[in-house]
Amino acid sequence: MQLHFRQEGRGEPLLLIHGLFGSLENLGYVARRLSDRFRVFSLDMRNHGRSPHHGLMSYDLMVADVVRFLDQQQLDQVRLLGHSMGGKVAMQLALSHPQRVKQLVVADIAPVTYEDHHSQIFKGLLSFDPADIHSRGEADRLLSDYVPELPVRSFLLKNLIRRSEGCGGFRWRVNLPVLLEQYHNIMRGQQGTPFDGATLFIKGGNSDYILPKYRDQVAALFPRADLKIMSGTGHWLHAEKPDLFCNLALRFLTNN
C-alpha cells in the first residue's frame, strides 16, 4: 500500500491523518499553519483520497500502512496529529509502535468502540449512482433527503469527482462499498501497551465523541494525556475554528 501524501515546510517531521470520508485536503489549513515550524506530511489513508483501494480496512492495517510510509521516508520518529478516524490511527500507532511517536495530538475522538454514527450518510451516498448525475447540485439535492446539514453534505461531496473524459457523470473517490462492509472495524476502540509520551486530546465543546465516561479508558492508555476543549465547536473543530485549533496544537507541539 503506497499512500498518497503531500509534504510542505521544514523542520522536524509531523504527520497529519484525516478522518472517515475525508482526504488530506481536509487538514490543508492546519498543514499550512504548522508547516512554519515543522516538515508536515499529510496522508491519504487507504480507500480515501488518492491512495489505493483495498478490500480490507482495520486499524492494524492502517497503522501498518503508516509505518511502511515512515520507513520509506526514513523517518525514525515523528509527531502525529489525527482527526476522528485519523485520531484512532494515530492512537493505535502510538500504542503499537511507541518508539516511532514523539508526541500525539488527537482531535475529537477517544480510544473507545463507538455506536453507529453514519448509517444515514451511507444510505444517502449509496442512494444514487454518481455516473447518472449531471452536476454537484443534483447530487446535493439527492443527498439532502438523508443528510440535512449543508456543511456535512459539502464535506461528503468533496469525494465526488468527474469520470474520465468521454464517460460523463461522476464517480466516488472514496471506496464506499468497502467502508460500509468494514465499518465495524472503523468503529472499534484501541488497545495495547500504554503510551507514555506527551499526548493532547482536543475536544469540540458541542461534540459527543469525547465524554466524561471515557476518562478512565483514556487515562489507562495515555497516562500523560491532557485535554483542551474548544467551546462553540462540534466534531469538525479544526474547520470551525481553525486558528484556535492550530494555536492549541502548536503550543503543545512546541512546548513538550
C-alpha positions as CSV (number, residue, x, y, z in Angstrom):
1,M,0.0,0.0,0.0
2,Q,1.7,3.2,-1.2
3,L,-0.1,6.0,0.5
4,H,-0.6,9.3,-1.4
5,F,0.8,12.2,0.5
6,R,1.7,15.9,0.4
7,Q,4.8,17.4,2.0
8,E,5.4,21.0,3.0
9,G,7.6,23.0,5.3
10,R,10.9,22.3,7.0
11,G,11.9,21.1,10.4
12,E,11.1,18.0,12.5
13,P,8.5,15.7,10.9
14,L,4.8,15.9,11.7
15,L,2.2,13.6,10.2
16,L,-1.5,14.7,9.7
17,I,-4.1,11.9,9.3
18,H,-7.7,12.7,8.2
19,G,-11.0,11.1,9.3
20,L,-13.6,8.9,7.7
21,F,-14.8,10.0,4.2
22,G,-12.0,12.6,4.2
23,S,-8.7,13.2,2.5
24,L,-5.5,15.1,3.2
25,E,-7.2,18.3,1.9
26,N,-9.4,18.4,5.0
27,L,-6.4,19.3,7.1
28,G,-4.9,21.6,4.5
29,Y,-5.2,24.8,6.5
30,V,-3.7,23.0,9.5
31,A,-0.8,21.7,7.4
32,R,-0.1,25.2,6.1
33,R,-0.1,26.8,9.5
34,L,2.1,24.1,11.1
35,S,4.5,24.0,8.2
36,D,6.0,27.2,9.6
37,R,7.5,25.1,12.3
38,F,7.5,21.5,11.1
39,R,8.0,19.4,8.0
40,V,4.4,18.3,7.5
41,F,3.4,15.1,5.8
42,S,-0.3,14.9,5.0
43,L,-1.6,11.4,4.2
44,D,-4.5,10.0,2.3
45,M,-5.4,6.8,4.1
46,R,-6.3,3.6,2.2
47,N,-9.7,3.7,0.4
48,H,-9.6,7.5,0.7
49,G,-8.4,10.4,-1.4
50,R,-5.8,9.4,-4.0
51,S,-4.5,6.4,-2.1
52,P,-5.2,2.9,-3.4
53,H,-8.4,1.0,-2.7
54,H,-8.3,-2.3,-0.8
55,G,-10.9,-4.8,0.3
56,L,-9.9,-4.7,4.0
57,M,-9.9,-1.8,6.5
58,S,-8.8,-2.1,10.1
59,Y,-6.6,-0.1,12.4
60,D,-3.8,-2.7,12.3
61,L,-3.7,-2.4,8.6
62,M,-3.9,1.4,8.6
63,V,-1.1,1.5,11.2
64,A,1.0,-0.9,9.0
65,D,0.4,1.5,6.0
66,V,1.7,4.4,8.0
67,V,4.7,2.5,9.4
68,R,5.6,1.5,5.9
69,F,5.3,5.1,4.9
70,L,7.6,6.2,7.7
71,D,10.2,3.6,6.6
72,Q,10.0,4.7,3.0
73,Q,10.6,8.3,4.0
74,Q,13.3,7.2,6.5
75,L,11.5,8.8,9.4
76,D,12.5,7.1,12.7
77,Q,10.3,9.2,15.0
78,V,7.5,11.7,14.2
79,R,4.8,13.8,15.8
80,L,1.3,12.7,15.0
81,L,-2.0,14.7,14.6
82,G,-5.1,12.8,13.7
83,H,-8.8,13.8,13.5
84,S,-11.6,11.3,14.1
85,M,-10.7,8.0,12.4
86,G,-7.3,9.5,11.8
87,G,-7.0,10.1,15.5
88,K,-7.7,6.4,16.1
89,V,-5.0,5.5,13.6
90,A,-2.6,7.9,15.4
91,M,-3.5,6.4,18.8
92,Q,-3.1,2.9,17.7
93,L,0.3,3.7,16.1
94,A,1.4,5.2,19.4
95,L,0.2,2.2,21.4
96,S,1.7,-0.4,18.9
97,H,5.0,1.4,18.0
98,P,5.7,3.9,20.8
99,Q,9.3,4.3,19.7
100,R,8.1,5.9,16.4
101,V,6.0,8.6,18.1
102,K,7.4,11.7,19.8
103,Q,4.1,13.5,20.5
104,L,0.5,12.8,19.8
105,V,-2.4,15.2,19.1
106,V,-5.9,13.6,18.9
107,A,-8.8,15.7,17.6
108,D,-12.2,14.9,18.9
109,I,-12.1,11.1,19.2
110,A,-11.4,8.6,22.0
111,P,-9.9,5.1,22.1
112,V,-13.3,3.5,22.6
113,T,-15.7,1.5,20.4
114,Y,-18.5,3.7,19.1
115,E,-22.1,3.1,18.2
116,D,-23.1,3.5,14.5
117,H,-22.8,7.3,13.7
118,H,-23.0,7.1,9.9
119,S,-26.0,5.0,8.8
120,Q,-27.8,7.9,7.2
121,I,-24.7,9.1,5.5
122,F,-24.1,5.7,3.9
123,K,-27.7,5.4,2.8
124,G,-27.5,8.8,1.2
125,L,-24.2,8.2,-0.6
126,L,-25.4,4.8,-1.9
127,S,-28.9,6.0,-2.8
128,F,-27.9,7.1,-6.3
129,D,-25.4,6.2,-9.0
130,P,-23.0,9.1,-9.4
131,A,-22.4,8.1,-13.1
132,D,-26.0,9.1,-13.7
133,I,-26.0,12.6,-12.3
134,H,-25.1,15.8,-14.2
135,S,-24.0,18.2,-11.6
136,R,-22.9,18.6,-8.0
137,G,-26.1,20.5,-7.3
138,E,-28.1,17.5,-8.4
139,A,-26.0,15.2,-6.1
140,D,-26.5,17.7,-3.2
141,R,-30.3,17.7,-3.7
142,L,-30.4,13.9,-3.7
143,L,-28.2,13.7,-0.6
144,S,-30.2,16.3,1.3
145,D,-33.0,13.7,1.8
146,Y,-30.6,11.8,4.1
147,V,-28.2,14.4,5.4
148,P,-29.9,17.7,6.1
149,E,-26.8,19.6,7.3
150,L,-25.3,21.6,4.4
151,P,-21.7,21.7,5.8
152,V,-21.7,17.9,6.2
153,R,-23.0,17.4,2.6
154,S,-20.4,19.8,1.3
155,F,-17.7,17.8,3.1
156,L,-19.0,14.5,1.7
157,L,-19.4,15.7,-1.8
158,K,-15.7,16.6,-2.0
159,N,-15.4,12.8,-2.8
160,L,-17.5,13.3,-5.9
161,I,-15.2,13.6,-9.0
162,R,-15.8,13.6,-12.7
163,R,-15.3,10.4,-14.6
164,S,-12.7,10.2,-17.3
165,E,-13.3,12.3,-20.3
166,G,-15.9,10.9,-22.7
167,C,-17.6,8.8,-19.9
168,G,-19.9,11.5,-18.5
169,G,-21.2,11.7,-15.0
170,F,-19.2,11.4,-11.8
171,R,-17.7,8.7,-9.5
172,W,-16.8,8.4,-5.9
173,R,-13.2,8.8,-5.0
174,V,-13.7,7.2,-1.6
175,N,-14.2,3.4,-1.6
176,L,-17.8,3.3,-0.3
177,P,-18.6,-0.4,-0.6
178,V,-15.6,-1.4,1.4
179,L,-16.1,1.4,4.0
180,L,-19.6,0.1,4.6
181,E,-18.5,-3.5,4.8
182,Q,-15.6,-2.8,7.1
183,Y,-17.4,-0.1,9.2
184,H,-17.5,-2.3,12.3
185,N,-13.7,-2.2,12.2
186,I,-13.6,1.5,11.8
187,M,-15.8,2.0,14.9
188,R,-13.6,-0.2,17.1
189,G,-11.6,1.0,20.1
190,Q,-7.8,1.0,20.5
191,Q,-5.8,-1.3,22.8
192,G,-2.1,-2.1,23.6
193,T,0.6,-1.2,25.9
194,P,0.1,2.3,27.4
195,F,1.8,5.2,25.5
196,D,3.9,7.2,27.9
197,G,4.6,10.1,25.5
198,A,3.1,13.5,25.7
199,T,-0.5,13.4,24.4
200,L,-3.1,16.1,23.8
201,F,-6.8,15.5,23.2
202,I,-8.7,18.4,21.7
203,K,-12.5,18.2,22.1
204,G,-15.2,20.1,20.3
205,G,-17.3,21.6,23.1
206,N,-20.6,20.7,21.4
207,S,-19.4,17.2,20.3
208,D,-20.2,13.9,22.0
209,Y,-17.2,12.0,20.7
210,I,-15.2,12.5,23.9
211,L,-17.3,12.0,27.0
212,P,-16.5,12.0,30.8
213,K,-17.3,8.3,30.9
214,Y,-14.3,7.6,28.7
215,R,-11.8,9.3,31.1
216,D,-10.6,6.1,32.8
217,Q,-10.0,4.3,29.5
218,V,-8.1,7.3,28.1
219,A,-6.0,7.6,31.2
220,A,-5.2,3.9,31.2
221,L,-3.8,4.0,27.7
222,F,-2.4,7.6,27.7
223,P,-1.3,8.4,31.2
224,R,0.3,11.7,30.2
225,A,-2.7,12.9,28.3
226,D,-4.0,16.5,28.6
227,L,-7.4,17.7,27.4
228,K,-8.4,21.0,25.8
229,I,-12.0,21.9,25.0
230,M,-12.8,24.3,22.1
231,S,-16.1,25.9,23.1
232,G,-18.6,26.6,20.3
233,T,-17.3,23.8,18.0
234,G,-18.5,20.4,17.1
235,H,-16.8,17.4,15.6
236,W,-15.3,19.5,12.8
237,L,-13.5,21.7,15.3
238,H,-10.4,22.2,13.1
239,A,-12.6,23.6,10.3
240,E,-15.0,25.6,12.6
241,K,-12.3,27.5,14.5
242,P,-9.1,26.7,12.5
243,D,-6.8,29.4,14.1
244,L,-7.7,28.4,17.6
245,F,-7.2,24.7,16.8
246,C,-3.8,25.4,15.2
247,N,-2.7,27.6,18.2
248,L,-3.6,24.8,20.6
249,A,-1.7,22.2,18.6
250,L,1.3,24.4,18.1
251,R,1.6,25.4,21.7
252,F,1.5,21.7,22.7
253,L,3.9,20.5,19.9
254,T,6.5,23.2,20.6
255,N,6.4,23.2,24.5
256,N,6.6,19.4,25.2
